[in-house]
């Protein structure tokens, strides 16, 4: 009986790994200065069976940080793409100053859980073309990045399958 149970366990384990889903979704959070208004915002990126784009919400009256995805001329809070077998990137706009006055350089922290990414290599690059200067070559080596600026900063999260 023990051997039968062990065989079923091994079969279940192997079958589960053989059919692991290529689909995933990860939250990227931006945290700004602690103020009376909103001081954090999140976006979601990932790979899904179908393209899912969710528009970015309107800005709150007072906020110390803003993060949005850019897809063409759309500002999004969620962007799920479909082809997990090719290189791709997500464009992120981060405003570490928010709408606070005076307009001066401020810090914000980008945070993510690297275990929520699907299989592949993930990097963070400057700019919005996907081929900018590499800031973090492997997002699993760190789960945060500090930004200090008074202007909107653009980044890409680049994905490359194994």
Helices and strands as residue ranges (DSSP letters): H 2-18, E 24-31, E 40-47, E 52-55, E 66-71, E 74-81, E 88-95, E 106-112, G 114-116, E 121-126, E 134-136, E 144-149, E 152-160
